[in-house]
């Protein structure tokens, strides 16, 4: 069995999506229609196309709609398990609650970001923890970077700083990082600074070719791209 096919993909899909206003009043953000199907279906397909077909969906807000649509994944050619938070506990808390489903190593990504990418090559080449990031320069004048990279490794991660790179919304990590997580809180702000300080977080610089649905403007762009 190829290395990539043994790695599970954990997708954070429990956010409230408050910036989207009416779009998320009765629908979880990842289930917003884009190109005739839920945005999350595009995300799942992007990994499945690379041979990563085992998913753990970390749900919360209106999570029943996600579970009803995807089921066990068989209708979509994949396998899906669920970890559903009963109260908001942050990205770190959500991953911590899903510990028993994630295996020894997993990809962590978001249900509101879609990228065409060779994820199979990413998880095969990076056997240690690795964060994907892109250069802030030339992308958006208002974007603040949260990551500094040197010699192929993350040397700093700080969401309150203004650094040269910004995380691209996915990483591959060993399950041992779950030991760092509190019951509630941020995965990114807990795990990435710790690994960077210990010189244990590789980096791969990727391009700006992605779509996301965090704001009404971004949603409109995603619909234009994926229609």
Secondary structure as the mmCIF struct_conf table of DSSP 4:
data_model
#
loop_
_struct_conf.conf_type_id
_struct_conf.id
_struct_conf.beg_label_comp_id
_struct_conf.beg_label_asym_id
_struct_conf.beg_label_seq_id
_struct_conf.end_label_comp_id
_struct_conf.end_label_asym_id
_struct_conf.end_label_seq_id
TURN_TY1_P TURN_TY1_P1 UNK A 3 UNK A 3
HELX_RH_3T_P HELX_RH_3T_P1 UNK A 4 UNK A 6
BEND BEND1 UNK A 7 UNK A 7
STRN STRN1 UNK A 8 UNK A 13
HELX_RH_3T_P HELX_RH_3T_P2 UNK A 18 UNK A 24
BEND BEND2 UNK A 25 UNK A 27
HELX_RH_3T_P HELX_RH_3T_P3 UNK A 29 UNK A 31
BEND BEND3 UNK A 32 UNK A 32
STRN STRN2 UNK A 33 UNK A 34
TURN_TY1_P TURN_TY1_P2 UNK A 35 UNK A 36
STRN STRN3 UNK A 37 UNK A 38
HELX_RH_AL_P HELX_RH_AL_P1 UNK A 39 UNK A 48
TURN_TY1_P TURN_TY1_P3 UNK A 49 UNK A 51
STRN STRN4 UNK A 54 UNK A 59
TURN_TY1_P TURN_TY1_P4 UNK A 61 UNK A 62
HELX_RH_AL_P HELX_RH_AL_P2 UNK A 63 UNK A 70
TURN_TY1_P TURN_TY1_P5 UNK A 71 UNK A 72
BEND BEND4 UNK A 73 UNK A 73
HELX_RH_3T_P HELX_RH_3T_P4 UNK A 74 UNK A 76
TURN_TY1_P TURN_TY1_P6 UNK A 77 UNK A 77
BEND BEND5 UNK A 78 UNK A 78
STRN STRN5 UNK A 79 UNK A 84
BEND BEND6 UNK A 86 UNK A 87
HELX_RH_AL_P HELX_RH_AL_P3 UNK A 90 UNK A 97
TURN_TY1_P TURN_TY1_P7 UNK A 98 UNK A 98
HELX_RH_3T_P HELX_RH_3T_P5 UNK A 99 UNK A 101
BEND BEND7 UNK A 102 UNK A 102
BEND BEND8 UNK A 104 UNK A 104
STRN STRN6 UNK A 105 UNK A 110
TURN_TY1_P TURN_TY1_P8 UNK A 111 UNK A 112
STRN STRN7 UNK A 113 UNK A 114
HELX_RH_AL_P HELX_RH_AL_P4 UNK A 119 UNK A 125
BEND BEND9 UNK A 128 UNK A 128
STRN STRN8 UNK A 130 UNK A 135
TURN_TY1_P TURN_TY1_P9 UNK A 137 UNK A 139
TURN_TY1_P TURN_TY1_P10 UNK A 141 UNK A 142
HELX_LH_PP_P HELX_LH_PP_P1 UNK A 143 UNK A 144
STRN STRN9 UNK A 145 UNK A 145
STRN STRN10 UNK A 147 UNK A 150
TURN_TY1_P TURN_TY1_P11 UNK A 151 UNK A 152
STRN STRN11 UNK A 153 UNK A 157
TURN_TY1_P TURN_TY1_P12 UNK A 159 UNK A 160
BEND BEND10 UNK A 161 UNK A 161
STRN STRN12 UNK A 163 UNK A 163
BEND BEND11 UNK A 164 UNK A 164
STRN STRN13 UNK A 165 UNK A 174
HELX_RH_3T_P HELX_RH_3T_P6 UNK A 175 UNK A 180
BEND BEND12 UNK A 183 UNK A 185
HELX_RH_AL_P HELX_RH_AL_P5 UNK A 187 UNK A 187
HELX_RH_PI_P HELX_RH_PI_P1 UNK A 188 UNK A 192
HELX_RH_AL_P HELX_RH_AL_P6 UNK A 193 UNK A 197
TURN_TY1_P TURN_TY1_P13 UNK A 198 UNK A 199
STRN STRN14 UNK A 202 UNK A 205
BEND BEND13 UNK A 208 UNK A 208
STRN STRN15 UNK A 211 UNK A 212
BEND BEND14 UNK A 214 UNK A 215
HELX_RH_AL_P HELX_RH_AL_P7 UNK A 216 UNK A 226
#
